[in-house]
Amino acid sequence: MEATKLKYTIIRSRDQYDTYCRSLEELLDSNIDEAVQDEIDLLTLLIETYDEAHNTFTELDPVALLRSFMAEHHLRPQQLVELLGVSKGYVSDILNYKKGLSKDVIRKLATHFKVRQEAFNRPYKLKTVSAQPELNSGVINKPLAQQSAKH
């Protein structure tokens, strides 16, 4: 009896994992018929199984994980703006720990990076903005005549 070589097997190395991820990306960019969809489903299952067994996500907070994925996929913040359909300011606030990830953003990131939503849906500490008075707060509420009289 001749052994049949399978196109895909259980992932046993990081190189194999990377190869399967690239294959999955190519399939997702192709015309998806029923056979291709079956291949996508199989690769997704194999990749998710490997991810769960070799999960390093718990070591990184969601923002650090996002930054890691951005570096790995050569994504710039502007590309993230387009991917998520949000403003540059919001992406900047996320990357600088000033705002949390919304449910919609978590869903889009998990889908794009092919990970479970739980990877991004974990608590992490946001930077708080110090309550410093406005530099020009003394000028803001004064009538224009009073402001110009000082100068």
DSSP file (Angstrom, degrees, kcal/mol; ACC not computed):
  #  RESIDUE AA STRUCTURE BP1 BP2  ACC     N-H-->O    O-->H-N    N-H-->O    O-->H-N    TCO  KAPPA ALPHA  PHI   PSI    X-CA   Y-CA   Z-CA
    1    1 A M              0   0    0      0, 0.0     2,-0.4     0, 0.0     0, 0.0   0.000 360.0 360.0 360.0 129.2    0.0    0.0    0.0
    2    2 A E        -     0   0    0      1,-0.0     2,-0.3     0, 0.0     0, 0.0  -0.712 360.0-122.7 -89.6 132.9    1.4    3.4   -1.0
    3    3 A A        -     0   0    0     -2,-0.4     2,-0.5     1,-0.1    -1,-0.0  -0.540  19.6-134.6 -76.3 136.0    1.2    6.2    1.5
    4    4 A T        -     0   0    0     -2,-0.3     2,-0.5     1,-0.0    -1,-0.1  -0.788  15.8-132.7 -91.0 128.8   -0.6    9.3    0.4
    5    5 A K        -     0   0    0     -2,-0.5     2,-0.2     1,-0.0     3,-0.0  -0.712  21.2-135.6 -83.7 124.5    1.2   12.6    1.2
    6    6 A L        -     0   0    0     -2,-0.5     3,-0.1     1,-0.1    -1,-0.0  -0.514   5.3-137.5 -78.4 145.2   -1.1   15.1    2.8
    7    7 A K  S    S+     0   0    0     -2,-0.2     2,-0.4     1,-0.2    -1,-0.1   0.879  91.4  25.5 -68.7 -37.2   -1.0   18.7    1.6
    8    8 A Y        +     0   0    0      3,-0.0     2,-0.3    -3,-0.0    -1,-0.2  -0.968  68.9 176.5-129.5 144.5   -1.3   19.9    5.2
    9    9 A T        -     0   0    0     -2,-0.4     3,-0.0    -3,-0.1     2,-0.0  -0.808  48.7 -61.6-132.9 175.7   -0.3   18.3    8.5
   10   10 A I        -     0   0    0     -2,-0.3     2,-0.4     1,-0.1    -1,-0.1  -0.370  63.9-107.2 -57.9 137.3   -0.3   19.3   12.1
   11   11 A I        +     0   0    0     35,-0.2    -1,-0.1     1,-0.1     3,-0.1  -0.566  45.5 167.6 -75.6 125.0    2.0   22.2   12.6
   12   12 A R        +     0   0    0     -2,-0.4     2,-0.3     1,-0.1    -1,-0.1   0.446  57.8  33.9-117.2  -4.6    5.2   21.2   14.3
   13   13 A S  S  > S-     0   0    0      1,-0.1     4,-2.3     0, 0.0    -1,-0.1  -0.970  74.9-115.1-148.5 162.5    7.5   24.2   13.9
   14   14 A R  H  > S+     0   0    0     -2,-0.3     4,-2.8     2,-0.2     5,-0.2   0.866 116.7  54.9 -65.7 -36.2    7.5   28.0   13.6
   15   15 A D  H  > S+     0   0    0      2,-0.2     4,-2.4     1,-0.2    -1,-0.2   0.926 109.3  46.5 -62.5 -44.4    8.6   27.7   10.0
   16   16 A Q  H  > S+     0   0    0      2,-0.2     4,-2.6     1,-0.2    -2,-0.2   0.911 111.8  52.4 -63.7 -41.9    5.7   25.5    9.1
   17   17 A Y  H  X S+     0   0    0     -4,-2.3     4,-2.4     2,-0.2    -2,-0.2   0.938 110.4  47.3 -57.6 -49.3    3.4   27.8   11.0
   18   18 A D  H  X S+     0   0    0     -4,-2.8     4,-2.2     1,-0.2    -1,-0.2   0.891 111.4  51.3 -61.4 -40.6    4.7   30.8    9.0
   19   19 A T  H  X S+     0   0    0     -4,-2.4     4,-2.4     1,-0.2    -1,-0.2   0.921 110.9  47.8 -62.0 -44.9    4.4   28.9    5.7
   20   20 A Y  H  X S+     0   0    0     -4,-2.6     4,-2.6     2,-0.2    -2,-0.2   0.879 109.8  53.1 -65.9 -37.8    0.8   28.0    6.5
   21   21 A C  H  X S+     0   0    0     -4,-2.4     4,-2.3     2,-0.2    -1,-0.2   0.920 110.3  47.2 -63.0 -43.0    0.0   31.6    7.4
   22   22 A R  H  X S+     0   0    0     -4,-2.2     4,-2.3     2,-0.2    -2,-0.2   0.917 111.9  50.8 -63.7 -42.3    1.3   32.8    4.1
   23   23 A S  H  X S+     0   0    0     -4,-2.4     4,-2.4     1,-0.2    -2,-0.2   0.911 109.8  50.5 -60.8 -42.1   -0.7   30.1    2.3
   24   24 A L  H  X S+     0   0    0     -4,-2.6     4,-2.5     1,-0.2    -1,-0.2   0.916 108.9  51.0 -63.2 -43.3   -3.8   31.1    4.1
   25   25 A E  H  X S+     0   0    0     -4,-2.3     4,-1.3     1,-0.2    -1,-0.2   0.909 110.6  49.4 -60.1 -42.5   -3.3   34.8    3.2
   26   26 A E  H  < S+     0   0    0     -4,-2.3     4,-0.4     1,-0.2     3,-0.3   0.911 111.3  49.1 -63.3 -42.4   -2.9   33.8   -0.5
   27   27 A L  H >< S+     0   0    0     -4,-2.4     3,-1.2     1,-0.2    -2,-0.2   0.899 108.0  53.6 -64.3 -40.0   -6.0   31.7   -0.4
   28   28 A L  H 3< S+     0   0    0     -4,-2.5    -1,-0.2     1,-0.3    -2,-0.2   0.783 108.9  50.3 -66.1 -25.5   -8.0   34.5    1.2
   29   29 A D  T 3< S+     0   0    0     -4,-1.3    -1,-0.3    -3,-0.3    -2,-0.2   0.502 102.8  78.9 -87.8  -5.1   -6.9   36.8   -1.7
   30   30 A S  S <  S-     0   0    0     -3,-1.2     2,-0.5    -4,-0.4    -3,-0.0  -0.319 101.2 -74.8 -94.7 178.4   -7.9   34.3   -4.3
   31   31 A N        -     0   0    0     -2,-0.1     2,-0.9     1,-0.1    -1,-0.1  -0.658  52.9-139.4 -72.5 122.5  -11.3   33.4   -5.8
   32   32 A I        +     0   0    0     -2,-0.5     2,-0.2    -4,-0.1    -1,-0.1  -0.763  32.7 162.7 -97.0 107.1  -13.0   31.4   -3.1
   33   33 A D     >  -     0   0    0     -2,-0.9     4,-2.6     1,-0.0     5,-0.2  -0.441  57.9 -83.4-103.9-172.9  -14.9   28.4   -4.3
   34   34 A E  H  > S+     0   0    0      1,-0.2     4,-2.0     2,-0.2     5,-0.1   0.895 128.9  48.4 -62.8 -41.7  -16.0   25.4   -2.2
   35   35 A A  H  > S+     0   0    0      2,-0.2     4,-1.9     1,-0.2    -1,-0.2   0.912 113.4  47.2 -65.4 -42.1  -12.7   23.6   -2.5
   36   36 A V  H  > S+     0   0    0      1,-0.2     4,-2.7     2,-0.2    -2,-0.2   0.895 109.6  54.2 -66.1 -39.3  -10.7   26.7   -1.6
   37   37 A Q  H  X S+     0   0    0     -4,-2.6     4,-2.7     1,-0.2    -1,-0.2   0.897 107.2  50.9 -62.2 -39.8  -13.1   27.4    1.3
   38   38 A D  H  X S+     0   0    0     -4,-2.0     4,-2.3     2,-0.2    -1,-0.2   0.902 111.1  48.5 -62.4 -40.7  -12.4   23.9    2.7
   39   39 A E  H  X S+     0   0    0     -4,-1.9     4,-2.7     2,-0.2    -2,-0.2   0.899 111.2  50.2 -66.1 -41.1   -8.7   24.5    2.4
   40   40 A I  H  X S+     0   0    0     -4,-2.7     4,-2.7     2,-0.2    -2,-0.2   0.928 110.8  49.5 -61.0 -46.1   -9.1   27.9    4.2
   41   41 A D  H  X S+     0   0    0     -4,-2.7     4,-2.2     2,-0.2    -2,-0.2   0.908 112.4  47.5 -60.9 -42.9  -11.1   26.2    7.0
   42   42 A L  H  X S+     0   0    0     -4,-2.3     4,-2.5     2,-0.2    -2,-0.2   0.940 113.6  46.4 -65.3 -47.8   -8.5   23.5    7.4
   43   43 A L  H  X S+     0   0    0     -4,-2.7     4,-2.8     1,-0.2     5,-0.2   0.906 111.5  52.5 -61.3 -41.7   -5.6   25.9    7.5
   44   44 A T  H  X S+     0   0    0     -4,-2.7     4,-2.8    -5,-0.2    -1,-0.2   0.921 110.6  47.9 -60.2 -44.3   -7.4   28.2    9.9
   45   45 A L  H  X S+     0   0    0     -4,-2.2     4,-2.3     2,-0.2    -2,-0.2   0.922 113.2  47.3 -62.7 -45.4   -8.0   25.2   12.3
   46   46 A L  H  X S+     0   0    0     -4,-2.5     4,-2.1     2,-0.2   -35,-0.2   0.913 114.6  46.7 -63.3 -42.8   -4.4   24.1   12.1
   47   47 A I  H  X S+     0   0    0     -4,-2.8     4,-2.8     2,-0.2    -2,-0.2   0.922 112.9  48.5 -66.6 -44.9   -3.1   27.6   12.7
   48   48 A E  H  X S+     0   0    0     -4,-2.8     4,-2.5    -5,-0.2    -2,-0.2   0.891 110.3  52.3 -63.0 -39.1   -5.5   28.2   15.6
   49   49 A T  H  X S+     0   0    0     -4,-2.3     4,-1.9    -5,-0.2    -1,-0.2   0.919 111.8  45.8 -62.7 -43.6   -4.5   24.9   17.2
   50   50 A Y  H  X S+     0   0    0     -4,-2.1     4,-2.3     2,-0.2    -2,-0.2   0.920 111.3  53.2 -64.4 -43.8   -0.9   25.9   17.0
   51   51 A D  H  < S+     0   0    0     -4,-2.8    -2,-0.2     1,-0.2     6,-0.2   0.913 109.6  48.1 -57.5 -44.4   -1.6   29.3   18.4
   52   52 A E  H >< S+     0   0    0     -4,-2.5     3,-0.8     1,-0.2    -1,-0.2   0.894 114.3  45.7 -65.4 -39.5   -3.4   27.9   21.4
   53   53 A A  H 3< S+     0   0    0     -4,-1.9    -1,-0.2     1,-0.2    -2,-0.2   0.801 124.5  33.1 -73.4 -28.8   -0.6   25.4   22.1
   54   54 A H  T 3< S+     0   0    0     -4,-2.3     2,-0.6    -5,-0.2    -1,-0.2  -0.221  83.6 165.5-120.1  41.5    2.1   28.0   21.7
   55   55 A N    <   +     0   0    0     -3,-0.8    -3,-0.1     1,-0.2     3,-0.1  -0.457  14.8 159.8 -71.0 111.8    0.2   31.0   23.0
   56   56 A T    >>  +     0   0    0     -2,-0.6     3,-1.3     1,-0.1     4,-0.5   0.374  55.6  93.6-103.8  -0.3    2.5   33.9   23.7
   57   57 A F  G >4 S+     0   0    0      1,-0.3     3,-1.4    -6,-0.2    -1,-0.1   0.848  74.7  62.7 -62.1 -34.6   -0.3   36.4   23.6
   58   58 A T  G 34 S+     0   0    0      1,-0.3    -1,-0.3    -3,-0.1    -2,-0.1   0.718  96.4  60.4 -67.0 -18.0   -0.9   36.2   27.3
   59   59 A E  G <4 S+     0   0    0     -3,-1.3     2,-0.4     2,-0.1    -1,-0.3   0.721 102.9  59.6 -78.5 -20.9    2.5   37.6   27.9
   60   60 A L  S << S-     0   0    0     -3,-1.4     0, 0.0    -4,-0.5     0, 0.0  -0.857  82.9-126.3-110.6 141.0    1.7   40.8   26.0
   61   61 A D     >  -     0   0    0     -2,-0.4     4,-2.7     1,-0.1     5,-0.2  -0.418  42.7 -96.4 -73.6 164.3   -1.1   43.3   26.7
   62   62 A P  H  > S+     0   0    0      0, 0.0     4,-2.3     0, 0.0     5,-0.1   0.826 124.6  48.4 -54.8 -36.0   -3.4   44.0   23.8
   63   63 A V  H  > S+     0   0    0      2,-0.2     4,-2.8     1,-0.2     5,-0.2   0.922 112.3  47.7 -72.1 -42.7   -1.6   47.1   22.7
   64   64 A A  H  > S+     0   0    0      2,-0.2     4,-2.2     1,-0.2    -1,-0.2   0.896 112.7  50.7 -62.7 -39.0    1.8   45.4   22.8
   65   65 A L  H  X S+     0   0    0     -4,-2.7     4,-2.6     2,-0.2    -2,-0.2   0.928 110.2  49.1 -62.9 -45.2    0.3   42.5   20.9
   66   66 A L  H  X S+     0   0    0     -4,-2.3     4,-2.7    -5,-0.2    -2,-0.2   0.925 111.1  49.4 -60.2 -45.3   -1.1   44.9   18.3
   67   67 A R  H  X S+     0   0    0     -4,-2.8     4,-2.2     2,-0.2    -1,-0.2   0.887 110.6  51.6 -61.1 -38.5    2.3   46.6   17.9
   68   68 A S  H  X S+     0   0    0     -4,-2.2     4,-2.6     2,-0.2    -2,-0.2   0.926 111.4  46.1 -63.7 -45.6    3.9   43.2   17.5
   69   69 A F  H  X S+     0   0    0     -4,-2.6     4,-2.5     2,-0.2    -2,-0.2   0.895 110.4  54.1 -64.1 -39.9    1.5   42.2   14.8
   70   70 A M  H  <>S+     0   0    0     -4,-2.7     5,-2.9     1,-0.2     4,-0.4   0.920 111.5  44.8 -60.8 -43.1    2.0   45.6   13.1
   71   71 A A  H ><5S+     0   0    0     -4,-2.2     3,-0.9     3,-0.2    -2,-0.2   0.926 113.8  49.5 -65.5 -44.8    5.8   45.0   13.0
   72   72 A E  H 3<5S+     0   0    0     -4,-2.6    -2,-0.2     1,-0.2    -1,-0.2   0.861 119.1  37.7 -63.3 -36.5    5.4   41.4   11.8
   73   73 A H  T 3<5S-     0   0    0     -4,-2.5    -1,-0.2    -5,-0.2    -2,-0.2   0.318 109.4-120.5 -98.9   6.7    3.0   42.4    9.0
   74   74 A H  T < 5 +     0   0    0     -3,-0.9     2,-0.4    -4,-0.4    -3,-0.2   0.896  54.8 163.1  55.0  44.9    4.9   45.7    8.2
   75   75 A L      < -     0   0    0     -5,-2.9    -1,-0.2    -6,-0.2    -2,-0.1  -0.800  26.5-152.9 -96.7 134.0    1.7   47.8    9.0
   76   76 A R    >>  -     0   0    0     -2,-0.4     4,-1.7     1,-0.1     3,-0.6  -0.651  32.9-105.8 -95.6 160.1    2.0   51.5    9.6
   77   77 A P  H 3> S+     0   0    0      0, 0.0     4,-2.1     0, 0.0     5,-0.1   0.869 120.6  58.2 -53.8 -38.0   -0.6   53.4   11.7
   78   78 A Q  H 3> S+     0   0    0      1,-0.2     4,-1.8     2,-0.2     5,-0.1   0.884 105.0  49.9 -61.2 -37.9   -2.1   54.9    8.6
   79   79 A Q  H <> S+     0   0    0     -3,-0.6     4,-2.5     1,-0.2    -1,-0.2   0.856 108.4  53.2 -67.9 -33.7   -2.8   51.4    7.2
   80   80 A L  H  X S+     0   0    0     -4,-1.7     4,-2.7     2,-0.2     5,-0.3   0.876 104.4  56.1 -66.7 -37.6   -4.4   50.5   10.6
   81   81 A V  H  X>S+     0   0    0     -4,-2.1     4,-1.7     1,-0.2     5,-1.4   0.936 112.1  42.4 -56.5 -48.1   -6.6   53.6   10.2
   82   82 A E  H  <5S+     0   0    0     -4,-1.8    -2,-0.2     2,-0.2    -1,-0.2   0.901 114.3  50.9 -67.5 -42.4   -7.9   52.2    6.9
   83   83 A L  H  <5S+     0   0    0     -4,-2.5    -2,-0.2     1,-0.2    -1,-0.2   0.900 119.6  35.1 -61.9 -42.9   -8.2   48.6    8.1
   84   84 A L  H  <5S-     0   0    0     -4,-2.7    -1,-0.2    -5,-0.1    -2,-0.2   0.651 100.5-129.6 -90.0 -16.7  -10.2   49.6   11.2
   85   85 A G  T  <5 +     0   0    0     -4,-1.7     2,-0.2    -5,-0.3    -3,-0.2   0.888  66.8 120.7  68.5  38.4  -12.2   52.5    9.6
   86   86 A V      < -     0   0    0     -5,-1.4    -1,-0.2    -6,-0.2    -2,-0.1  -0.742  66.6 -83.1-126.1 174.5  -11.3   54.8   12.5
   87   87 A S     >  -     0   0    0     -2,-0.2     4,-2.0     1,-0.1     5,-0.2  -0.326  31.5-118.0 -78.3 161.0   -9.5   58.2   12.8
   88   88 A K  H  > S+     0   0    0      1,-0.2     4,-2.6     2,-0.2     5,-0.2   0.879 116.3  56.1 -61.7 -38.3   -5.8   58.7   13.0
   89   89 A G  H  > S+     0   0    0      2,-0.2     4,-2.6     1,-0.2    -1,-0.2   0.894 106.0  49.3 -62.0 -41.1   -6.3   60.2   16.4
   90   90 A Y  H  > S+     0   0    0      2,-0.2     4,-2.4     1,-0.2    -1,-0.2   0.924 112.0  47.8 -65.9 -44.1   -8.1   57.1   17.7
   91   91 A V  H  X S+     0   0    0     -4,-2.0     4,-2.7     2,-0.2    -2,-0.2   0.919 112.6  50.0 -61.8 -43.0   -5.3   54.8   16.4
   92   92 A S  H  X S+     0   0    0     -4,-2.6     4,-1.5     1,-0.2    -2,-0.2   0.920 110.3  49.8 -60.8 -44.6   -2.7   57.1   17.9
   93   93 A D  H  <>S+     0   0    0     -4,-2.6     5,-3.5     2,-0.2     6,-1.3   0.884 111.8  48.7 -63.2 -38.7   -4.6   57.0   21.3
   94   94 A I  H ><5S+     0   0    0     -4,-2.4     3,-1.8     4,-0.2    -2,-0.2   0.963 112.2  47.2 -63.4 -51.4   -4.8   53.2   21.2
   95   95 A L  H 3<5S+     0   0    0     -4,-2.7    -1,-0.2     1,-0.3    -2,-0.2   0.716 114.1  48.6 -66.4 -20.5   -1.1   52.8   20.4
   96   96 A N  T 3<5S-     0   0    0     -4,-1.5    -1,-0.3    -5,-0.2    31,-0.2   0.164 115.6-112.9-104.5  16.7   -0.2   55.3   23.1
   97   97 A Y  T < 5S+     0   0    0     -3,-1.8    30,-3.3     2,-0.2    -3,-0.2   0.782  85.3 117.7  61.6  30.2   -2.4   53.6   25.8
   98   98 A K  S   <S+     0   0    0     -5,-3.5     2,-0.3     1,-0.2    -4,-0.2   0.712  74.8  29.3 -97.9 -24.4   -4.7   56.6   26.0
   99   99 A K  S    S-     0   0    0     -6,-1.3    -1,-0.2    -9,-0.1    -2,-0.2  -0.977  78.4-123.0-135.4 149.3   -7.9   54.8   24.8
  100  100 A G        -     0   0    0     -2,-0.3     2,-0.4    -3,-0.1    -6,-0.1  -0.315  36.5 -92.4 -82.8 170.9   -9.1   51.2   25.0
  101  101 A L        -     0   0    0     19,-0.2    -1,-0.1    -2,-0.1     2,-0.1  -0.712  38.3-134.8 -85.4 129.7  -10.1   49.0   22.1
  102  102 A S     >  -     0   0    0     -2,-0.4     4,-2.7     1,-0.1     5,-0.2  -0.355  25.1-108.3 -76.1 164.2  -13.8   49.0   21.2
  103  103 A K  H  > S+     0   0    0      1,-0.2     4,-2.4     2,-0.2     5,-0.2   0.898 121.4  51.3 -59.3 -40.7  -15.6   45.7   20.5
  104  104 A D  H  > S+     0   0    0      2,-0.2     4,-2.3     1,-0.2    -1,-0.2   0.912 110.7  47.3 -64.3 -43.0  -15.7   46.5   16.8
  105  105 A V  H  > S+     0   0    0      2,-0.2     4,-2.8     1,-0.2     5,-0.2   0.909 111.2  51.9 -64.8 -42.5  -12.0   47.2   16.7
  106  106 A I  H  X S+     0   0    0     -4,-2.7     4,-2.6     1,-0.2     5,-0.2   0.929 110.5  48.7 -58.5 -46.0  -11.3   44.0   18.6
  107  107 A R  H  X S+     0   0    0     -4,-2.4     4,-2.2     1,-0.2    -2,-0.2   0.923 113.3  46.3 -60.7 -46.2  -13.4   42.0   16.1
  108  108 A K  H  X S+     0   0    0     -4,-2.3     4,-2.6     2,-0.2    -2,-0.2   0.901 113.8  48.1 -66.0 -41.5  -11.6   43.6   13.1
  109  109 A L  H  X S+     0   0    0     -4,-2.8     4,-2.9     2,-0.2     5,-0.2   0.930 111.8  49.4 -64.7 -45.1   -8.1   43.1   14.6
  110  110 A A  H  X>S+     0   0    0     -4,-2.6     5,-2.1    -5,-0.2     4,-0.6   0.904 114.1  45.8 -61.8 -41.6   -8.8   39.4   15.5
  111  111 A T  H  <5S+     0   0    0     -4,-2.2     3,-0.5    -5,-0.2    -2,-0.2   0.935 114.8  46.8 -65.9 -46.6  -10.2   38.8   12.0
  112  112 A H  H  <5S+     0   0    0     -4,-2.6    -2,-0.2     1,-0.2    -1,-0.2   0.916 120.0  37.4 -63.9 -44.2   -7.3   40.5   10.2
  113  113 A F  H  <5S-     0   0    0     -4,-2.9    -1,-0.2    -5,-0.2    -2,-0.2   0.423 107.7-124.4 -91.8   2.5   -4.6   38.9   12.3
  114  114 A K  T  <5 +     0   0    0     -4,-0.6     2,-0.3    -3,-0.5    -3,-0.2   0.919  66.9 123.9  57.4  49.8   -6.4   35.5   12.4
  115  115 A V      < -     0   0    0     -5,-2.1    -1,-0.2    -6,-0.2     2,-0.1  -0.855  69.0 -85.7-129.5 167.8   -6.4   35.2   16.2
  116  116 A R    >   -     0   0    0     -2,-0.3     3,-1.7     1,-0.1     4,-0.4  -0.448  36.0-120.2 -72.4 148.8   -9.1   34.8   18.8
  117  117 A Q  G >> S+     0   0    0      1,-0.3     4,-1.8     2,-0.2     3,-1.4   0.797 108.5  72.8 -59.6 -28.8  -10.8   37.9   20.0
  118  118 A E  G 34 S+     0   0    0      1,-0.3    -1,-0.3     2,-0.2    -2,-0.0   0.772  83.3  69.2 -58.8 -26.1   -9.7   37.1   23.5
  119  119 A A  G <4 S+     0   0    0     -3,-1.7    -1,-0.3     1,-0.2    -2,-0.2   0.862 114.9  25.6 -61.0 -34.9   -6.1   38.0   22.5
  120  120 A F  T <4 S+     0   0    0     -3,-1.4     2,-1.2    -4,-0.4    -2,-0.2   0.608 108.2  77.7-101.7 -16.4   -7.2   41.7   22.3
  121  121 A N  S  < S+     0   0    0     -4,-1.8    -1,-0.2   -15,-0.1    -2,-0.1  -0.451  71.0 108.8 -97.1  62.2  -10.1   41.6   24.7
  122  122 A R  S    S-     0   0    0     -2,-1.2     2,-0.1    -3,-0.2    -3,-0.0  -0.963  73.7 -97.4-133.4 150.7   -8.2   41.6   27.9
  123  123 A P        +     0   0    0      0, 0.0     2,-0.3     0, 0.0    -2,-0.0  -0.368  45.5 166.1 -68.5 146.1   -7.7   44.3   30.5
  124  124 A Y        -     0   0    0    -63,-0.1     2,-0.4    -2,-0.1   -24,-0.0  -0.973  39.4 -94.1-153.6 159.4   -4.7   46.6   30.4
  125  125 A K        -     0   0    0     -2,-0.3     2,-0.3   -25,-0.0   -64,-0.0  -0.607  32.6-150.7 -84.5 129.4   -3.7   49.8   32.0
  126  126 A L        -     0   0    0     -2,-0.4     2,-0.4   -28,-0.1   -28,-0.2  -0.687  24.3-110.1 -92.0 149.9   -4.3   53.1   30.2
  127  127 A K        -     0   0    0    -30,-3.3     2,-0.4    -2,-0.3   -31,-0.0  -0.649  33.5-136.4 -76.4 132.6   -2.2   56.1   30.7
  128  128 A T        -     0   0    0     -2,-0.4     2,-0.5     1,-0.0   -30,-0.0  -0.723  12.1-124.3 -92.3 142.4   -4.1   58.8   32.5
  129  129 A V        -     0   0    0     -2,-0.4     2,-0.0   -31,-0.1    -1,-0.0  -0.724  30.7-119.4 -84.2 127.3   -3.8   62.4   31.4
  130  130 A S        -     0   0    0     -2,-0.5     2,-2.0     1,-0.1    -1,-0.1  -0.350  21.8-115.4 -68.2 148.1   -2.7   64.6   34.2
  131  131 A A        +     0   0    0     -2,-0.0    -1,-0.1     2,-0.0    -2,-0.0  -0.496  52.0 163.0 -85.6  71.0   -5.0   67.3   35.2
  132  132 A Q        -     0   0    0     -2,-2.0     3,-0.1     1,-0.1     2,-0.0  -0.715  41.5-111.9 -89.2 139.3   -2.8   70.3   34.2
  133  133 A P        -     0   0    0      0, 0.0    -1,-0.1     0, 0.0     2,-0.0  -0.363  41.5 -93.0 -67.0 150.9   -4.5   73.6   33.9
  134  134 A E    >   -     0   0    0      1,-0.1     3,-1.4     2,-0.1     4,-0.3  -0.365  28.8-130.5 -60.5 140.1   -4.6   75.0   30.4
  135  135 A L  T 3  S+     0   0    0      1,-0.3     3,-0.3     2,-0.1    -1,-0.1   0.848 108.7  34.3 -63.0 -33.6   -1.7   77.3   29.6
  136  136 A N  T >> S+     0   0    0      1,-0.2     4,-1.6     2,-0.1     3,-1.3   0.059  80.6 118.7-109.2  25.3   -4.0   80.0   28.3
  137  137 A S  H <> S+     0   0    0     -3,-1.4     4,-0.7     1,-0.3    -1,-0.2   0.807  71.9  58.9 -64.4 -28.0   -6.9   79.4   30.7
  138  138 A G  H 34 S+     0   0    0     -3,-0.3    -1,-0.3    -4,-0.3    -2,-0.1   0.733 110.8  42.7 -70.2 -20.5   -6.6   82.9   32.1
  139  139 A V  H X4 S+     0   0    0     -3,-1.3     3,-1.2     2,-0.1    -2,-0.2   0.761  97.2  75.0 -93.9 -29.6   -7.1   84.3   28.7
  140  140 A I  H 3< S+     0   0    0     -4,-1.6    -2,-0.1     1,-0.3    -3,-0.1   0.874 101.7  35.9 -57.0 -46.2   -9.9   82.1   27.4
  141  141 A N  T 3< S+     0   0    0     -4,-0.7    -1,-0.3     2,-0.1    -2,-0.1   0.323  95.0  99.1 -97.2   9.3  -12.8   83.6   29.4
  142  142 A K  S <  S-     0   0    0     -3,-1.2     5,-0.1     1,-0.1    -3,-0.0  -0.746  81.2-104.2 -95.6 142.8  -11.8   87.2   29.4
  143  143 A P    >>  -     0   0    0      0, 0.0     4,-1.7     0, 0.0     3,-0.6  -0.274  32.6-112.4 -59.5 151.1  -13.4   89.7   27.0
  144  144 A L  H 3> S+     0   0    0      1,-0.2     4,-2.4     2,-0.2     5,-0.2   0.832 115.2  59.2 -55.9 -37.6  -11.1   90.6   24.1
  145  145 A A  H 3> S+     0   0    0      1,-0.2     4,-1.3     2,-0.2    -1,-0.2   0.891 106.4  47.6 -61.7 -40.5  -10.8   94.3   25.4
  146  146 A Q  H <> S+     0   0    0     -3,-0.6     4,-0.9     2,-0.2    -1,-0.2   0.880 110.9  52.2 -68.2 -37.5   -9.3   93.1   28.7
  147  147 A Q  H >X S+     0   0    0     -4,-1.7     3,-0.6     1,-0.2     4,-0.6   0.930 112.0  44.2 -64.3 -45.6   -6.9   90.7   26.9
  148  148 A S  H 3< S+     0   0    0     -4,-2.4     3,-0.4     1,-0.2    -1,-0.2   0.745 103.7  65.3 -74.8 -21.8   -5.5   93.5   24.6
  149  149 A A  H 3< S+     0   0    0     -4,-1.3    -1,-0.2     1,-0.2    -2,-0.2   0.807  99.2  54.0 -67.9 -28.8   -5.3   96.0   27.5
  150  150 A K  H <<        0   0    0     -4,-0.9    -1,-0.2    -3,-0.6    -2,-0.2   0.763 360.0 360.0 -74.3 -25.6   -2.6   93.8   29.1
  151  151 A H     <        0   0    0     -4,-0.6    -1,-0.2    -3,-0.4    -2,-0.2   0.441 360.0 360.0 -95.0 360.0   -0.4   93.8   26.0
